[in-house]
Structures are given as C-alpha cells and as structure tokens.
Amino acid sequence: MSNVEIREGAYGEKVLAVEPGGIEVIPESDRHGKARDLFALWSSPNLEFATIYVGALGMFFGLSFTQAVLGAILGNALGALGSYFLTQDGPKYGVPQMVVGRSAFGKVGNILPSFANAGASGIGWFAVNSVSGAFALVTLTHWSTLLSLLLVVLVQVSIAFIGHNLVQQVEKYLMPYLVVVFGVAAIIVFTKPSVASPEAWHLPGAFFLYVGAVYGYSAGWNPFSSDYSRYLPSSTDPKSAGRFAALGLLVVPTILEVVGIAAVSAGMHSYGANSNPVGDFTNFLPGWLGKLVLLGIVLGSICANALNIYSGSMSFLTMGIKLKTSHLRAFTSVLFGVGGFFLAHWAMGNPANNLENFLLVMSYWIGPWLGVIAADKLIRRGRSVRHLLFANRENFAGPIAFVTSVTVAMYYFSNQTWYHGAYAKTHPHLGDIAFAVGFVLAFVIYYLLFPLGEKHEAISQAAVEAGQ
C-alpha cells in the first residue's frame, strides 16, 4: 500500500469556505486553476512599500544609482530562478514546498528548514510587511500606531484563516488597483530632480551586501513556491507554471525597487526617530494620489502577509504537528498571526536596522536550503519523489549539508550590525557573501554525501514499490 496521505474533505473552488486539511496531497477532484494565475499571485504581494524600501537600501548603503539598479536586477533574478524550478513541484506532487523537501532532508531532518521557514515567514516576514502597512495606515488616518497595526493584522489573519482559494482571489482582484496607483506614482517619482551625489563606483562590499538583501527579499518566497501551485491540475505544464511564477517575482519587484532607488535620489529618507519614508514617498505625489498610494501600501501588505501566514502554517505542520481537527491549518494561521503582531510591534521601534538585518538572515538559511534542494534535484534527474514525501525515512546528507553550510557561512562571512563574521572582519570590502557561500557549500556537501545513502534509498524505494 502507498504511504501517500490524501487530503480529506470537499473544497473545490469555494472562496469563502474554510480550507480543510493540512499538508496532505490535494486530490485530483479538487485541482483547479491556470498556470497564468501565478503571475498575479506573485506580483500582488510585491506591490507594497516594503519592496520600494528594499530598493532604497542600495542608496542608503552608498551605492550609485546604476549600481543599485544592477544589484536589484541580480538579486531578483536569482530569487526568480529558484521560484521557476520549485513551482513545478506543485502540479507534480500536490503538496506544499516544505513537504517536497523531505526528499532531500528526510522526515525528521526536514524539521530544521521547516522550523526556519515557519518562523521566518509566519512571524518574521509577517512582521516586516505589517510594519509598512501600519505606518501607511497611520499616515492616512492619523490613528495610533497600535490601532493601525492591529487592524492590518486582523484582516491579514482572516484571509489566511479561510485559506487557499480566498488568498488567490485577493491577490487577483487587488492587483489592478495596485498596478495603477504604484504605476502612476512611479512615473511621478522618476520626474523628480535628483538630490543624490554624482555617480561614483565603489568597492564591491556595499554592492554584495545589497544583492544579499535583495536576494533575501526575493528568495524569501522560494520555500512557498509549490504551496500555491499544488492546486493546479496534474495535467498542467509545470514549466509554464514556473515561468509565470518567476515573472511575477522578477518584473514587479525589480520595477518597484528601482522606484525606491529613484525616491532616495529625490530625497526620501530611511526609517529613523524623526523620519517616516512612507510619508516622504507620498509627499512626492499630489494629495489625492498620495492617499490612494497609502491605501495601496496597506492593501499590498495584506496581499503579502496573507501568503506569509498561510505558508508559515504549512511549514509548521510539515514539522509533524498533529491535532484532532479538520481545520488544523486554519487554526495554526491564527497562532502565527498573534506571534507576528507582537514582533511587528517591537520592530516598529527601529524598522530600518531590523529590516536590513532580517533580510540578510533570511538569505543565510535560504541559500544553503536551496543548495541542498538543487543538488537533490540534479542527482535525481527528474525522477519522482512522491513515494518519499510521507515515508518514515531519513536522508542524513540533507541535514548535515544544511547545518554545516549555514554555520560556516554565518560564522565566517556574515557582515551586518548584529554580527560580523571572522573572515568579514578582516575583509570588509567583500560585503556580505554568506548566502552565496552557503549555497555552494551546501550543494557540494550534499552531492558528495548522497552516494553514501544511495543503497538505502534504493532499498527503501524497492520496499515501497513491492508494497504497492
């Protein structure tokens, strides 16, 4: 018999029904949607002020306009590339991305990256986007920071609680408004005169630091990839799904980050005790448009965090959490919303420093995780891993490669205000290259260790096939 777990309960295309189940395989009868839907799904959550501010970091790091634009393109391209390959797992296996990771990490070993993603997305990213949404609501309504944050969080959690179909519809129908208001705002910002210093090329340290931050922002979506393609029919062309997802993560973030770069050139400030970059940005605009953009920033944060809470709860359940309820994922979303609220409230005290460091920390674990996943896919060369996703088996190569590469990359190459790595201290001109070192190191270690467990892998697969 197969050990694959199939999700129970009827769901179909109901939008306001609470999605049943957790991380089980989506039955074919419940599969629906088109590959092209993924473009809006990945564009809408990036149509927000957090994306603009990530672009602005390049100028705050001391880069020239041209350097910052190149860094934004490179960082987003790397993140989109990961999304292209990982999104293809959705139609093929019908499970969340972190469940697919069990192929490379084993069931118990996969707890490590699942825990990292649950905390990073369900609480960390949730806090980052809630901060920008709350600041926009404060500027728009002049309500208190606490009340604004609470209202934004309540809406975000409610959408994630109901589930996949509502999340998809929210992203789809809010996208036109967000595209129009941010598009018009972008045109106006680009017409503003520059107050920045003349173009000057610097040593690569700040450039690599910025690429790492942009990559951390873009690749932060990678562990979610198949969460939103798993409902697509198994007959869907997986490469088509990957292309639409990758385009959504490349085009919109890059454009808005360039807008952020231009906004700093025109005089936008970083977060500080006496500065509010959200207010700076909207001050470039006519009053009526500024208000529409502020509303767009609030809506954009909701689009982003609906995904963050939803996928954070999926990763949490992938750790093996079991409760006697048919709506386990929905209730888990509420728990992450509460944790994210308190973290966001704390982060609002120093959002600039906290955002920069958080983006780099994201890249520290996602780089090695992607290295392991990439090596596993290369070794298996397209062979199905469906039989491994719910099996009680381990793959020691994954956890060893992951832990080793994260530790080495952070200890030696981390370069931020929270911690300076041993190598970075003596070579500060290199900036922060921990994510790149982590990816390469994890890939190599996994590739070398995998053959040691290949015999066990063959025996395991033969046993499963014999049982079927």
N, C-alpha and C positions, 0 to 999 in steps of 0.2 A: 504493500500500500504506500501511496505517496504521503510524505510528511508535510506537504504544502498546506498552509492554512488559508481557507477561503472566507472572505468576509460575509457574514450573515446579515439578513435584513434587506428590505427593499428601499431603494433610494432613487435610482434613475436620474431624471433631470429636474427633480423638485428643488426649488430655490430656497424656500423658507422652512423646509423640513430639516430637523437636526440630523446631520450625517451620522449614520450608525457605525459601530465597529471601531477599529483602531488601525493597526498596521498590516492587516491581512490582505491577501491578493484580492483585487477588485474582480468580481465575476464578470464574464463577458456580457451578460444580460444588462449590466449596469454601465457598461462602457459607452461613452458618447463624446461629442465634441469634434473639432477640427484642429489640425496642426497649426493653422494660421491664428487660432485663438491665443496661442502662446506669445505672439508679438505684443498684444495689448497687455497680457498678464504681466510680462516682464518690463514693459515700458512704463505703465502707470505707477508702480511703486517707486520708480526713479524720478518721476516728475514731482520733485519736492525740494525744499530748501536745503536739506542735508546734502543732496547731490551738488547743488551750487556751492555750498561751503567747502565740500571736499575739493572742488576745483580751485577755490580761493586759497587753499593751503599752499599750493605751489608758489604763489606770490608771497605769502607770509613766510615761506621757507627761504626767500631771497632769490628765487629763480626769475629769469626774464620771461616775458610773455611767451615767446617762442618755445623756450624750454618747458614751460608749464604745459603748453598745448601738446607738445610731443609726449610728455610724461603721462598726460591724461589719456591720450590715444593708446599708448603702450600698455598702461595698467588695465584699461578697459578691454583691450584686445585679448590680453592673457586671461582675464576673467570670463569673457565671452567664449573663448576656445574651450575652457573647461565645461561650460554650460552646453555647448554643442554636443559633446560626447556623452555627458551624463544624462541629458534629457532623453536620449534614445533608449535608456533603460525603462522608461515609463510604459510605453506601449508594449514592450517586450515582456516585462515581468509583472506589471500591475501593482507594484509596491513602492513605498517611499524610498528615497535615495539611501538613507542610512541602513535600511534593511538590505539593499543590494550590496552594501559594504561588508556584509557578513561573509561574502565570498573571499575577500582578502584578509579579513580580521578574525573570522570565526565568530561563534555566537557570544562567547564570554569576552573575547578580545575586543569585539566591536563596541563594548560598553564604553571604552575610553573615548573614541571620537564621537559617539552618540551623546555622551555626557557633555563633552566640549561644545557640541553644536546646540544642545538643548539650552545650555546656559548662555551661549553667545547670541543665539537668535531669539529664543523665547524671552530672555531677560535683557541681555546686553544690547542687541540691535533695537529691541523694542524701546529701551530707554533712550537711545540715541535719537530715534525718529520722533518719539513723544516729546522730547525737549524742543525740537524745531517746531513741531505742531503747536505746542503750548505757548511758545514765545510769539508765534504768529497770531494766535487767538488773543493773547494779552494785548498785542499792538492793535488788533482790530477792534476789540470790545472794551479795553481798559479794565477788564476783570482781573482779579487777583491771580497770581501765578499758580497757586494751589488749585483753585477752582477750574482754571483753564486746563491744567494738566489732568485733573480728574475727569472732566467732560470728554477730552480727547481719548483717554484710556477706556472709558466706558463704551464708547462707540466701537473702538478697535476690538475690544474683547468680545463684544456682542456678535460682530461679524464672524470672527474666528470660531466662536462657540457654535454657531449654526453650521458652518462647515464649507466644504469644497465648492459646491455649486454657487453659494452666495458670494464667496470670495471671487470666483471667476466673473460673476456678473458685476460686482462692484468695480473691479479693475476695468472691465469692458466699457461700462457706461460712464465712468468718470473720466476716462482718457480724453474724449473730445474737448471737454471743458479745460482740462489741464494743459493740453497741447495748445489751445488757443491763447489762454492767458499767459502762459510762460513763453509762448512764441512771440507774442506782441511785446512782452516785457524784454525779451532778448534783443529784439530789433532796437528798442529804445536805448538799452544799456550800451549796445555797440556803437551808438551815435554819440555817446558822451565823450568829452575830451579826456585824455589820459593825464593823470597826475603822477604817474609812476616814473621812476628813474629811467634813463635811456637803456636800451638793450645792452646787456653785458653777459658774457658766458662765464660760468663759474666752474670750479672743480666739481666732479661728479657726485660728491657726497649728498648735497641737497637734492639733486635730481633722483638718485636712487631711493632716498628717503621718501620723496614724493611719489614715485612709482609704487613703492611698497604700500603707501597709504591708499592710493587709488586702487591698487590691486586688492587690498584688504576689503575695500568697499564693494568692489565688483565681484570678487571671488567669494564674498560672504554669502552670495546667493547660491553658489555651486552645490553645497550639501542639500539644497532644497529641490534640485532640478527635477527629478522624476516624481516628486510629490504632486506636481501639477500637470504631469503628462501621463500619470498612471491610469487616469480615467479614459484616455483615448482608446478607441478600438484597437485590438491587436493587429488589425489589418493596416493600420496607419503606417505610412513610410517613416521609419524612425529618423532618417536623415533630414527629412522635411521638418519634422518636429524640432530637431536640433537646430536647424537653420533659423527658424522663426524665433526660437528662444534666444539664440545667440545674437540675432539682430536687435532684439528688444533690449538686450543688456549692453550692446555696443553703441548703437546710434544715439538713443536718448541720453544716457549718462554722459557720453562724450560731449554732446552739444551743450548740456546744462553746465558741465564743469568748465567749458570754455567761457560760458556766460559768467560763471563765478570768477574766472581769471580776469575777464574784462571789467567786472564790477569792482575788483580791488584796484585795478588800474584807474578807475574813475573815482575812487575814494572810499570804497566800502572798508570798514574796519573789522578786526577779528572780535570774537566774544571777549568781554572784559568787564571790570567792575562798573565802568561808566559808558559802555558801548553795547549796542544791540545791532548786529549786522543785518538782522531781518528788517529792522527799521531803516537802516542805511540803504538797503536794497530797494525798498518800496519808496523811499524818498526820491529816487531817480525818476519815478513814474508820476503821471498825472494822478490826482487824488482818487478819482473813480477807479482807475486801473490798479492803483496800489491796493485798494480794498479788495478788488477781485483776486489779485495775486495772493494777498494774505489768506483769503478763503481757499485759494488753490494750494497754498502751503499746508493748511490744516488738512484738506482732503488728501493731499499727497502723502502726508504722514499716516493717514488712516489706511490708504492703499498699501503702503509698505508694511505697516505693522499687522495688518490682517494676515499677511503671509508669514511674518516673523513668529507670531504666536501660534498659528496653525502648524507650521513646520517644527517649531520648538517642541510642541506637544508630541508630534510624531517621533522626534528623536528621543524624547523622554521615554516613550512607550517601547522604542526599539531596545532600550536597556533591559527589557524583560519585565516591566511593571505590569502586574495583573490585578484587576479589580472586578468584582461581580457586577458589572453594569454594561448595558448595550451601548452606552454613550461615553465610553471611557475617554476618548479623545476630546470630546466636548468639555468634560469637567476638568481635564488636565489643562485646557486652554485658560480657564479661569484662574487656576493656580499661578500660571506663568504671568498672566496679566497683573496679578497682585504684586508679585515679585518685581516685575518691570516697573510698576508705578513707583515703588519705594526707591529703586535705583535711579530712575529718572529724576525724582525729586531731589535726591542727593547730588546728581550730576549737574543740575542746573546752577549750582553754586560756582562751578568752574568748567563750563562746557567746552571751551576751546582746548585746554590741555587734556581733558578727559577724552574728547573725541579723537584727537591725534593719536594718543597712546592706545586707545581701544582699536583703532583701525590697524595699527601695526601689530598688536597682539593677535587680532584675527588672522592676519597673514602668517603669523608664526606657526599656527597649528594647521591652517588650511593648506599651506604649501606642502608640508610633509604628508598630510592625508591624501592630497591629490597625487603626490608622488607614488604612494603605495597603490592607489586605485589605478593609476596609469600603467604601472608595471604589471599589475594583475591582469588588466585587460590585454596588454601586449602579449603576455605569456599564454593566455587562454585563446587568443586569436579568434574571437567571436563565438566560441563555444558557449552554450547556455549554462548558466549557474543556478537555474531555477531550483534544482534539487538540493542546493546548498543553503538556501536562504532561511529555512526553518529547521534545518537539521541540527542535532546536538553534536557538532563537530567543531574543531578548532584549527586555526592556521597560525601557528606561532610566528611565522615570518612577518605578518602584518603588525601586530603589537610591538615586536622588537624593533622593526624598522621605524615605526611611528615614534615611539618613546625616545629612541636613540637620536633620531634626527631632530626632533623638537628640542631635546635637551642640548645637543651640540650647537644647533643654530642659535638658540636663545642665549646660551652661556657665552659663546664667543662673538656673535655677530649682531646681537640686539643693540640698537643705538637710539635711545629715546630718554625722556626725562625720568621715567620710572626705573630704568636700569640701563647701564652701559656695559656691553659685553667685553670680555677680556681682549679680544682682537680689535674690537671697535675703539677701545680706549687709546690704543697705540696707532690706529689707522683711521681716524675720524673722517678723513677725506673720502672714504668709501661709502659713507652714509649708513643706511640700514639695509643689508642684503640678506637678512636672516631667512626671509621667505624663499629666496632663490636657492640658498644653500640647503635649506630644509627639504625642498622638493627634490633636488638632485640626489642628496644623500639618502633619502627615503627610497627613492626609485632604485638606486644601486643596491642598497642593503636588501630590499625585498627581492629583487631579481636574483641576487646571489643565494639568498636563503631558501627561496621557494623550492628548488630541486630537492632539498633535504626532506621536504614533506610530500614530494610528488608521489611516492609509493603509497603513503597513507591516503592521499587524495584519490588515487586510482581504486584502492580497496573500498573506500567509502562510497564512491560512485557506483562501483560494481554491486555493492550490497543493496544500494537503493534501487538500482535497475532490476535486480533479482526479486526484490520485494514487490515491485510493480507488476 
